[in-house]
Amino acid sequence: MRCPFCGNIDSKVIDSRPINEFTSIRRRRECPACTKRFTTFEMVESVQIIVTKKDGSKELFDKNKLMSGLLKACQKRPVNAAEIADDIESELQNSLRQEISSIELGEIAMQKLKKLDHVAYVRFASVYREFKDIDTFMNELKALIKN
């Protein structure tokens, strides 16, 4: 790391500590040439994920949009929607994929809800799969009961 005072390209790390929920590191450094100290910050570079919607349009992944749908489905249920949204975002970042379809994203959310709470799952599925009538709703419930 280049010293901001003298321009020396070498520096010694004196102290490192995680910040922002362990997503960044703050490093205190010392320049061996001028002995001045300075601070640097390192953070993980996140991949911009593009969501391809049903109509073919594309938009950047918005965790808040996902969370909004999850919150509605999990309302008054013992499920932490924020935790599910964080988990899905982490999975997407770790997969290193730059593009995902909204259909696939919805399926991932439904799988997670299905494991945690069947009522939240059915609520989410009814909006996501656009249930048109009671028969579609009942078919989903019957499939859920079988598993």
C-alpha positions as CSV (number, residue, x, y, z in Angstrom):
1,M,0.0,0.0,0.0
2,R,1.4,3.4,-1.0
3,C,2.1,5.8,1.8
4,P,-0.1,8.9,1.4
5,F,2.6,11.1,2.9
6,C,5.8,10.2,1.2
7,G,4.7,7.9,-1.6
8,N,6.7,4.9,-0.5
9,I,5.2,1.7,-1.9
10,D,5.9,-0.4,1.2
11,S,4.0,-0.3,4.5
12,K,3.7,-2.4,7.6
13,V,0.3,-3.5,9.1
14,I,0.2,-2.6,12.8
15,D,-3.4,-3.5,13.5
16,S,-6.3,-5.1,11.7
17,R,-9.9,-5.3,12.8
18,P,-13.2,-6.3,11.2
19,I,-15.9,-3.7,10.7
20,N,-19.4,-3.6,9.2
21,E,-20.5,-7.0,10.4
22,F,-17.2,-8.6,9.2
23,T,-17.7,-7.4,5.6
24,S,-14.8,-5.0,5.8
25,I,-11.4,-4.8,7.4
26,R,-9.8,-1.7,8.9
27,R,-6.0,-1.8,8.8
28,R,-3.7,0.6,10.6
29,R,-0.4,0.9,8.7
30,E,3.0,2.4,9.3
31,C,5.4,3.6,6.6
32,P,8.9,2.4,7.2
33,A,10.4,5.3,5.3
34,C,8.7,8.3,7.0
35,T,7.3,6.4,10.1
36,K,3.9,8.1,9.7
37,R,0.8,6.1,10.3
38,F,-2.4,5.8,8.1
39,T,-5.5,3.8,7.9
40,T,-6.8,1.7,5.0
41,F,-10.1,-0.2,4.5
42,E,-10.6,-3.4,2.6
43,M,-14.0,-4.8,1.5
44,V,-15.2,-7.7,-0.5
45,E,-16.2,-6.7,-4.0
46,S,-19.8,-7.9,-4.6
47,V,-21.0,-9.1,-7.9
48,Q,-23.9,-7.1,-9.5
49,I,-26.6,-9.6,-10.1
50,I,-29.1,-9.0,-12.9
51,V,-32.6,-10.4,-12.6
52,T,-34.3,-11.4,-15.9
53,K,-38.1,-10.9,-15.4
54,K,-40.9,-12.9,-17.0
55,D,-41.4,-10.2,-19.7
56,G,-37.7,-10.4,-20.7
57,S,-36.8,-7.1,-19.1
58,K,-33.7,-7.0,-16.8
59,E,-33.1,-5.1,-13.6
60,L,-30.5,-5.2,-10.8
61,F,-31.2,-7.6,-7.9
62,D,-32.9,-5.6,-5.2
63,K,-32.8,-7.3,-1.8
64,N,-35.4,-4.9,-0.5
65,K,-37.9,-5.9,-3.2
66,L,-37.4,-9.6,-2.3
67,M,-37.7,-8.7,1.4
68,S,-41.0,-6.9,0.7
69,G,-42.5,-10.0,-0.7
70,L,-41.1,-12.2,2.0
71,L,-42.4,-9.8,4.8
72,K,-45.9,-10.0,3.4
73,A,-45.8,-13.8,3.3
74,C,-44.3,-14.0,6.8
75,Q,-46.5,-11.5,8.4
76,K,-47.6,-12.7,11.9
77,R,-45.6,-15.9,11.3
78,P,-42.6,-17.1,13.4
79,V,-40.3,-16.6,10.4
80,N,-37.5,-14.1,10.0
81,A,-38.0,-12.7,6.5
82,A,-34.8,-10.6,6.7
83,E,-32.7,-13.7,7.5
84,I,-34.2,-15.5,4.4
85,A,-33.4,-12.5,2.2
86,D,-29.9,-12.3,3.5
87,D,-29.4,-16.1,3.0
88,I,-30.7,-15.8,-0.6
89,E,-28.5,-12.8,-1.3
90,S,-25.4,-14.7,0.1
91,E,-26.2,-17.7,-2.0
92,L,-26.4,-15.6,-5.2
93,Q,-23.1,-13.8,-4.4
94,N,-21.4,-17.1,-3.6
95,S,-22.6,-18.7,-6.8
96,L,-20.7,-16.0,-8.8
97,R,-23.6,-16.0,-11.3
98,Q,-24.2,-12.6,-12.8
99,E,-27.7,-13.3,-14.0
100,I,-30.7,-15.1,-12.6
101,S,-34.3,-15.3,-13.8
102,S,-37.1,-14.0,-11.5
103,I,-38.7,-17.5,-11.8
104,E,-35.6,-19.1,-10.4
105,L,-35.3,-16.5,-7.7
106,G,-39.0,-17.1,-6.7
107,E,-38.4,-20.8,-6.6
108,I,-35.4,-20.4,-4.2
109,A,-37.5,-18.2,-1.9
110,M,-40.4,-20.8,-2.0
111,Q,-38.0,-23.7,-1.1
112,K,-36.7,-21.8,1.9
113,L,-40.2,-20.8,3.1
114,K,-41.4,-24.4,2.5
115,K,-38.8,-25.7,4.9
116,L,-39.5,-23.1,7.6
117,D,-43.3,-22.4,7.5
118,H,-46.0,-23.9,5.3
119,V,-48.4,-21.0,5.8
120,A,-45.8,-18.4,4.7
121,Y,-44.9,-20.7,1.8
122,V,-48.5,-20.8,0.6
123,R,-48.9,-17.1,1.0
124,F,-45.8,-16.4,-1.1
125,A,-46.7,-19.1,-3.7
126,S,-50.2,-17.6,-4.1
127,V,-48.8,-14.3,-5.2
128,Y,-45.7,-15.6,-7.0
129,R,-47.5,-18.3,-9.0
130,E,-50.5,-16.0,-9.5
131,F,-53.2,-18.3,-8.3
132,K,-56.3,-17.5,-10.4
133,D,-58.9,-19.5,-8.5
134,I,-59.6,-21.7,-5.4
135,D,-58.8,-24.9,-7.4
136,T,-55.2,-23.8,-8.0
137,F,-54.9,-22.9,-4.4
138,M,-56.3,-26.3,-3.3
139,N,-54.0,-28.2,-5.6
140,E,-51.0,-26.4,-4.0
141,L,-52.3,-27.3,-0.5
142,K,-52.8,-30.9,-1.5
143,A,-49.3,-31.1,-2.8
144,L,-48.0,-29.6,0.4
145,I,-49.9,-32.1,2.5
146,K,-48.6,-35.1,0.5
147,N,-45.0,-34.0,1.2
